[in-house]
Amino acid sequence: MYRDLMLAALTYPDATPDPAIRNGVALARQLGGLMTLLTVKVDIPALGNAFADAVFGFEKLAQHEEARSAARAQAEANAARLAAEQFGEPMRCVTVTASMQLQAEVVAVAARTHDIVLSPVGPSVIASREMAEAVLFGSGRPVLVYPEEMAPREGDGVGSVLVAWDGGASAARAVSDSLPILKRAAKVEVFAALDEKPAVKRGGAEDLLRRLETHGVRATLEERPASGERIGALLADRVSETSPDFLVMGAFGHARFREFILGGATRAILDAPPCPVLLSH
């Protein structure tokens, strides 16, 4: 199991909704270990222009917004505690303060001392996608992105897991990072899109099955010809067919000038995860 999980929640300009926090606590219960709720309070610096502040009241507005952010952080902590009590999940709450521009980076730094980071993604908090990207590419830790609104699986166990395999380094890292999930799963399937990438040939994932077997994970292999389709579309089809509890995949992207250039499949998952998805880079 993961011994040390982190669930990140934002407070400004939008707050992470209660259902997303509750779903994160339910996922932490499935995965085991202690969960830390990290809430981020916003710090709005003074304008530094006495005349403009006197005319427009920027200082009072900043104080009001900071107080609203702090109140949201407290509400998020309360929602997490209620969910933790319901699910029997041990947890602690930590609050950090960051400027509006550095919220994602502060979360990424905090993530470095945890086993895995849970990050809800959805329309309620536009900045949640940016935060998930920052943690994924800046923390060195795996990220479990999940839809804000979803029905948590009942019980402590893990049902089925789908592993997307392309033979690359990111996929290999994702498999290693997901072993605590794979070991708890009732069913594991490795999915490979043949000839979509040069390294993926028929039978090429057999050695991955051998490796998983050494860790006590018995997996099946589904190989599907790409036939000119992109891996993202093929993977989406397989997710739709199998409805896994978790999807495991490597993430592709490069940070340049604080913007991320993402692979197509990674972008699609961060835009709208179909289920909880473990991403590693």
C-alpha positions, 0 to 999 in steps of 0.5 A: 500500500501507499503509506503516505498520500496527499490530496491537494485542494485549492481555494482561489479563485475557485474552491475544490468542491466538497464532492471532489474532496470526499471522493479523494478521501474514498480513494485514499481509503482504497489505496491505504495509508495516511492521507494528508489534505493540503489546502492552499491559502492565497496571498495577495500582495499590496499594490504599492501605489497609495493613490490607486489604493485610495481611489479603488480600495485595492488593499481592502479588496485583497484582505477580503479575498485572502479572508475568503480563501482562508475560510474556504481552506477551513471548510475544505478541511472540515469536509475532509474530516467528515469524509475521513470519519465516514470512510475510516481513513486516517488523515491530517490537514496542512495549510500552506500560503502561496501567491496566485501565480505560485499555487501550483508550484507550491503544491508540487514542492509539497508533493515531493515528500509523499508517496502519491498525490491525488488531484481532482480534475473538473470544470469547477476549478479551472486551476486544477488542471494546471496544478495536476500538470505542475505536480506531474512534471515538477514533483518526481511523484506519481499523480492520481487524477480523478473526476470531480464527480464520480461514484466511489467504489464501495469497500477497501479493495481494488477491482480492475486496473488497465495498464497502458503499455508502449514500452517507454520509460514513462510507462515503465515508471508508471507500472513501478509507481502503481504496484501498490494498486496492482497488488490489491487489484482483483484483475489487471489487464495490460493494453498495447496498441501494436505498431503505434510506436516502433517499440510496440510489437506483438508479444513485446509486452510479455516480459512485462507480464513476467515482471508483474508475476514476480511481484505477485500480480497476474495480468492478462494482455490485450494487443490491438493493431493501431491501424493508423489510429492514435493511442489516445483513441484506442485507449479511450475505446478500451477504457469504455469497453472494460470500465476499469477502476483505475487506469495506469499510464506514462505521461509525456510532456516538457516544461518550457517557459512555464507552459507544458507541451503534452502528448495527445493521450496525456492531454486528453486524460488531464482534460477529462479523466474517464476514471482515476488515472495514475500518471507518472513522468 
